[in-house]
Amino acid sequence: YELLRSRVGSEMCIRDRSSMPVRRERGPVLLACDLDGTLFDDDGLPLPGVGEAVAEIVGAGAHFVVVTGRPLRSARRATTLLGVEPVVYACFHGALIVEACGRILRHTPLPGRDARQVVRRALTEGVAVTVWDADGPREIEPVGGSHVPVARLVGDEVSRLVLHGEPGTVARLFTGLRREWRGRLQARSVRPGFLEVLAPQVDKGDALRFVTTALGVAGERTVACGDDAADESLLTAAAVRIAVGESPHPLAGIPEVIVTARGRLPDVLRAKVRSLR
């Protein structure tokens, strides 16, 4: 734990939550948002007006939480562009949950033995691996004809593995991992030639429930927004569910979901958070 904390940030959090400006009669509202495709456009820039809307929501006393597939450093850069810092970052789809000051609230690493076996399998297939220890990446390249010391390169605190190489080979590896490791790990296709591997229990919805409890927010006072299938559990775990994008939307089947175009998101966020005050 101390090693993880030193890599993410050694500063301890000193925060008197009782001093936060919230409406005491009902308690705070929590706004949990995905980043890419939700608050940010396809060029990696904040949607027009969304930073101002989130800032207003936070200024009125709500807790802002980011729940993303990104690593922490990348998520921090994004929220700097947004102009609003969340109280909590849930990164790698919730595998690493960190307060804004850097204190780790929860880390769900891949089982060490399983992580090493996956890396060996990938290297045997000629596929490279990026190992994410908490927030720091390390690259392992396949070396033909020589023994790669996987045990020394892959520890027991791996947040995420990213396997990358020739798309056809990675696709076959993806199919095999999902079949052979069902229940022991999660394999997700990121894009052609790239797949990520996470611990089996990592889940955005579970991350939201954990953060809601940690911040003392009632479940019925949570708002979540996302844009694709990776955000389904996040929206399902919230009381107010916002799917960002055009209809027909892949998340339209979620009960009581509100589908909104990107251009209307700032107004929808304001209205839905206001409705819980």
RAKAFEN-V776456 format. One record per backbone hydrogen bond with DSSP energy under -0.5 kcal/mol. CO is the residue of the C=O (numbers start at 1). NH is the residue of the N-H. If there is no record, write none. Layout:
BEGIN
CO;NH
CO;NH
END
This chain:
BEGIN
1;5
2;6
3;7
4;8
5;9
15;17
16;19
17;20
20;22
22;24
23;26
23;27
29;63
30;32
30;223
31;65
32;225
33;67
35;38
35;39
35;40
39;47
40;37
41;44
45;41
47;50
47;51
49;53
50;54
51;55
52;56
53;57
54;58
55;59
56;60
57;62
58;61
63;31
63;65
64;87
64;88
65;33
66;90
68;93
68;94
70;92
71;75
72;76
73;77
74;78
75;79
76;80
77;81
78;82
79;83
79;84
84;86
87;100
88;66
89;91
89;98
90;68
91;94
91;95
91;96
92;95
95;108
96;91
96;98
97;105
97;106
98;89
99;102
103;99
106;97
107;109
111;115
112;116
113;117
114;118
115;119
116;120
117;121
118;122
119;123
120;124
121;125
122;127
123;126
128;164
129;131
129;140
130;132
130;162
131;133
131;138
132;134
132;159
132;160
133;135
133;136
136;133
138;131
140;129
142;144
143;146
147;149
148;150
149;152
149;153
150;154
153;155
157;134
157;159
158;110
160;132
161;197
162;130
163;195
164;128
166;170
167;171
168;172
169;173
170;174
171;175
172;176
173;177
174;178
175;179
176;180
177;181
179;182
181;184
181;185
184;200
185;183
186;198
188;196
191;194
193;165
194;190
194;191
195;163
196;188
197;161
198;186
199;202
203;207
204;208
205;209
206;210
207;211
208;212
209;213
210;214
211;215
212;217
213;216
218;221
219;222
221;30
222;239
222;240
223;32
224;242
225;34
226;244
228;231
229;232
231;235
232;236
233;237
235;238
240;224
241;258
242;226
242;244
243;245
243;260
249;252
251;254
254;257
256;241
257;259
258;243
258;260
260;245
261;264
261;265
262;265
264;268
265;269
266;270
267;271
268;272
269;273
270;274
271;275
273;276
274;277
END
